Amino acid sequence: MTMPNADREIVITRHMKAPQALVWKACTEPEHIDRWWGPDGFVNRTARMEFRVGGEWEYTMTGPDGKVWPNLITYRAIVPITRLFYDHGEPGNPRQFEGELRFEEQDGGTLVTLRTVFPTKEIRDHLIETVGAIEGGKQTLAHLDEYTQRIMNKPKPALFNFSVRKEDRTITVERSFNAPLDPVWAAFTEADILCQWWAPKPYVCVVTGLDLRAGGRWSYHMKGPEGDCHYCFFDYEDVRPKSYFSGSDGFCDEAGNINVSMPRSRWENHFNEKEGSTVVRVKIHFSSTEDLERIIEMGFKEGFTMGLDQLGQLFTDQKFYHGTKADLKPGDLIEPGNHSNYGQQKKARFVYLTAMLDAATWGAELAQGEGRGRIYIVEPTGHYENDPNLTDKRFKGNPTKSYRTKAPLRVIGEVKDWQGHAPEQLQAMKDHLQKLKEQGIEAIED
């Protein structure tokens, strides 16, 4: 830290390994900045962000004590990937102090400088003493450094492959996803996830039935912004869980009657996991060259590519939660070895995470130990899989989006405004767990 203008300024610098363009991106796009902005223990939520000169970024920061701090930044000058100048305040008082972020290439990485200028020396000194402005700035840049390193270390998707072979009337598509096998298989076989990515925007996918078994049918339609609907089906022929499924698809009317004037095809879908990523290989067979050419003319490549990209973005944006009573801070690791909530409460060989806040709420409320329940936003540092206690071996699918891993979870934030279950619900769950204990039912640790 240096203070060239010691009476009103705070200047904090940090060298980061990430390239200048990536650090700039992390500081100027809301999908990134909410994941790191702020001191230890704070959770950032963007309400709106218009990144342009004169534009505003309005957000809240929730502190470790649950207090919510409203913030408003107004961009005064932007020099792409080099400098940002802004006024920092809150709605109703938008110019409490001035700020500057500088980005300079240095030693193969980026030197980031955070400079704040206050109206008076007294205000600066007061903020240093009462809210830890210097330490908070250091922690904020440390979070930016950690976040950009995580982005750099994430495995990159394999090159998207789309090939057409007219000689054997096939289309082959390969796409890798930065997620383990279990959630990728679920994304292709569970209605609530298919609805989020299958249809190319601006269309939406509406699933009216999905019976995942040999002889079963997936019925759906793609609805356009003008209300137009395109009805489709997929008849399953062979289903090998988490490995392969095949079947025939086509267009139909709302009642499910096949539209024989439209092309039909047979699909083979292969799923393979390797080093934490999953490759999906789709081979589509057509009965005639004319059907293949017509599907291509209808925009199949563009539409299916967009859908797969939407699925990839779902995995990128996915948040995971962990409920506990431990007092943790961003950067801490949650490791296996804690006591289970089941049966004799033996030490668990896995650590558990979920993509649903309600499931994490149960974890926080039922966790062993003293103190209040807490819910942390976490990221897995290694392979994760379906939690068999709540999925395949005891329930169909993964309705609570619950997973387990032998690798540590890294804490990246905390949910402060979660709501617990009603007292009677919580007591009923505790009674149920006690009954499991009496019956000798233990957590599945295979």
N, C-alpha and C positions, 0 to 999 in steps of 0.2 A: 504494500500500500504506500502511496505517496500523496502528499498534499501540497501541490505547487502554489495554490492559493489558500493558505492555511486557515484563513479566518472564516471561509464559507464553504469550502469544498471537501468532498471525500472522493478519492480516486482509488479504485481497486483493480488489480490486474491478475490475470491467470493465463498461463500457457496451456493450450489444449492440443491433443494429438490429432483431432479431426481437421479435415480441410476447411478452408474459409467458407466455401459455398455451403457446406453442410451446416456449419455453425450458424451462418446467416439464416438458413432455412428454419432451423430450430427456434430462432428468435423472432421469426416474422410470420409463422403460420400457426393458427390456433390449435390444430390437431397435435402439434408438437409442443408448443409453449406451455400448455396446461400440465404436461407431464414432468416439468422440471422447475418451473418458475417459483421462486419464493424460498425463504429460509427453512431450516429443518422443522419438520412437524406440520408444515402448512400445506393445505390442499387448495389448488387454484382452479377456478371455474370461469371460463369465458362466457360472457353474455352476448357480446357482439364484438367484431373486429373488422375494421375497414382500413387496410394497410395502404395508405396513400398520404401525401402531404395534406394536412388538414383533417385527415381521417381520425377516428377515435377507436380506442380499444378499452371496452368496459368489462371489468371482471371483479370477482370477489376472491378474497383469500381467507380461508377458515383456519384459525390458529389452533394449537394443541389444546387450548382451553375451551374450544368450541365457539369463540367469538368470531363473528364474520366482519371482515374489513372490506368495505367497498372501495374500488379503485377506478380511476379514469386516466388514461394516457392519451394525449393529443399529439400526433406526429407533426413536427414543425419542419423537418428537413430529412430527406432520405437520399443517401448516396449508395446505390446498390452494392451489396456485399462488402461495404467498407464502413459506413457510418450511419447512425440514427440519432437524430436530435428530437427531443420531446419535452412536453410539459407533463408533470405528474401531479395528480390530485385525486379528487373524488367528485361524483356528481354534485353539482351545486357549488363546488369550490375546485375548479379544474386545474389551477396553477399554484400549487403549494410549493413546488420546487422544480428545477430544470434537470433533465437527465440526458446523458449521451452514452451510446454504446459504440465502441470502435473495434474493428476487426482487421488484423494485419497478419499476412503470411509471415511465419517465422519458424525456422528449423524444421521444416516439413509439416508443421501444424499451424495453429492460429493463436495469436496473442489477442486476448479479449480484454478490453478496458471498460470498466463501468465507472462513469463519472457523474456525480450528483452535485448540484450547486444550490445552496439554500439562500433564502433572502437575507438572513443575518447569521453571524457567528453564534449568537445565543440559541437560535433555532437548531442549528447543526449540533451544537454541544448537547442540547437537551435531548435530541433524538439518539445521539450516541449513548448517553447515560441511561435513558429510560427504555428504549426499545432495541438497543444493541445494533444500531445502524451499520456499523463497520462489520461486525461478526455476521449479521444477516446478509450483507452483500457478499462476503466471502463464501458463505454457505450456498447462496444462490448460484454463483459462478461455479462452485464445486458440483452442484446438481446438473448444470448445463454440461460440464465436462463429462460427468458420468453418463448422462443421457446420450450424448453424441457418440461416446465410445460404445454404448450398447447398440446403437444403430449400425455402427461400423462392424461390430462383431456378429450381427445377425447374418445367418446364411442367406445368400442371394438366390432368388428363384432360378431354376434352370431355364434355359432358353425355351420359350414357348414354341412348340412344333405343331404345325398344321400341314398335313400333306394329303394330296388327292391323287389316287391312282385309277385312272379311267379304265386301264386294261383289266383290272379285276373289280372295278366298280366299288371302291372303298374310299373312305375318308378316315385318316388316323390323326388323333389329337393327343398330345402329351403336355401335361402341365404339372409343375411341382408347387407345393404349398409349404410355407414355413410353419408347419404344425404336425404333430404326431398322427399316427394312423387313425386312432379312435375318433377324434373330432372331424377328420376329413371324411371318413366313412359315414358318420352321422350327417354331415352336410349334404351328402348325395342320397340319403335314405330316410331322412326324417322331415316330415311336412313343414314344421315350424321353421326349419333352417332353409329348406329349399325355397320357401316363399321369399326369403331375403335376398336371393341372388340369381335364381334360375332365369328370370325374364330380363332381357336387355332393357335398360331405361330408355324411354319413360314408362314402359310397360311394367306391370306388376304381376307376379305369379299368384294365383289363387288355387290352392289344393282342395279338392272336394272329396278325395278319398285316396288312401295309400295303404295297400295290403302287400307288405314286403315278404313274399314267399313265391315259390314256384307255382304258377297258375294264378297269382294275385295280379291286381291292376292298380296302377297309379293314374288317377284322373285329375286333370287340372285344366285351367285356362289362363291365358295371358290377356290381361285387360289393359287397353290403351287409355290415354288421357281423355279421349273423346267418348269413352264408354264402349268402344268396340271390343269384342271378345273373340279370341281364337281358341277353340276347344281342342284338347289333345289328350292322348292316353299313352301309357307304357305298360305292356303286358309282360310280367316277369316270367322268364323261362327257367333260369337257374340262379340260385342265390347261395353264395358261400361267404358267410359273415366275415367282414373286414378283409376280404381278399378279392372277390369277383362277383359281379352279377351281369346277367344278360337278359335280353328281351327284345320285343318288337314294339315300335312306336308308330304313331300316325296321327292324322287329324280326324276329328269327328264333330258331330253336332252336340248340342247341350245334353241330349239324352244318352250320349255315348255311342251313337250309330256311326260306323266308320264312313268317312268321306272318301270314296273310291277314286275320285278324280284327283286327289292329292297324293304326292309321293309317300311311300312307306319305307321303313328301313329297319334293320336289325342291329342292335348295339351290343358290344362286349366291353365291359368296364373292368379294368384291372387296377388294384391298389397295392402299392409297395412302399414300405417305410425304410428310410435309410438315413442314419445320423440325424434324427430329429425332424427330418422333412419327409413329406409323402408325395410320391409321384403317382398321378392318375393317368392311365393310358386308355383312351377310348377308341375303339375301332368300329366303324359304322359300315354296314354292308347294304348295298342296294340291289334290287332285282334287275334293274336296267340302267344303262348309261343315261337314258333320258331323265329318269328320276333323280340320279345324282346331279346332273347338270341343272335341273330345275331347282333343287334345294340350294345349290350354290348361287343361282340367279336370285333366289328369294332373300339372300343376305345371311345365309347360315353362318359363314365364317365370321362375319362381323358381329352377329348377334351372340354366338356361342363364346367368342373371344371376350366380349364385354361381360357376359355372365360370369365366366371364370375369373376375370379380373375383379369383378364385384365380390366373388367369394374370397379371393386373395386379400382384398381390402378388409373383409370381415375378420379374418385372422389377424391382420395387422392391427386393427382397432380394438380387438378383443381385450376386455378388462377382466382380471381375475381377483378374487377376494379370499381372505382367510380370516375366520373368526377365532378369537382367543381372548385370554385375560392378561396376556403379557404386555408390558409397557415397552413399545419398540419405536424406533425412529427410522426415517428413510435411509436405506443402505444396509440396515441390519438384515441378517439371514435367519430364516426359520428352518430348522433342520429336523429330520426324523428323530424319534426317541422320546417324544411326549406321550403322556398317558392317553389311551383311547377312552372315548365316552361309552363304549360298549362293554358289557359283561364285567370281567374282573379288572377292567381298566389297565390292562397290561401296556407296557411300552410299545409304541407303534413303530413298525419298520418303515413306514411311509409318512409323508407330510401331505396334507390335503388342501385342495383349493377348489374353487367353484366360480363359474361365470355368472351366477345369480346371487343377488344381494340377499334374498330371503334365506337361501341355504347358508350363507355366511352368518346371517343373524342367529340361526339355530346354533352354529358353531360357537359364536360369542356367548350366547346365553347358557350353553351346556358345558362350556370348557371347565376343566379342573383348575383349582387354584383360587386365590383370593383376589379381591379387586373387582373393578367393573369390566364388563365385556367390551371388547374393542374389535373393530373390523378394519383390516388393512387391505390396501390395494397392493397386490404382489405380482411378480413375474417369475415364472419358472426358469431355473438356470440349466435345466436338462430335460430329458425325456419325461413326458407325463402320459397317463393313460386313464381310462374310465375307472372310477372307484367301484369295485364290484359289490360293495356293501349297499350301494344305491343305484346300481345299474344292472348289467347283464345277468348276474347270478341271482338277483333278488327282484329286479323290476325289468320291464321291457324298455329297451332304449336307455336314455340318460335324461329323464325329465327335469332333474335338478341341475344339469350341467356340472356334475361333480367329478373331480379327477383326483388322482394321487400321483406322487412322485417320490423317488428316493434321493433326488437332488434337492438342494436347499431352495427355498423361495426367497427372493429378494424383496424387501419392503420398499415400495416407491411412493407411498402416500397412505393417508388414513381417511376413512369415511366417518365424518363427525355427526351427520344429521340422520343416522339410521333410526328406524323405529322398531322397538322390540315387539314380540308377540303378546297377546292378551294374557293376563295371569292364568286364566283357566286353560289356555292352549299350552302354555309353558308347563304347567303342572301335569297335564295329560301326557305330554312328551316325556317328562321325568318318570311318570308312572310306567309308561311303556318301556323305557330303558331299564327300569328296575325289574320289570317282568322278564325282559330278555336276560338279565343277569341271573335271576332265579332259575331260568330255564337252561342256563349254561351256554347261551348263544354268544359267541365271541365275534369280534371283527374279523373279516376275511383278510388274512395277511399273506395269501399265496402270491 
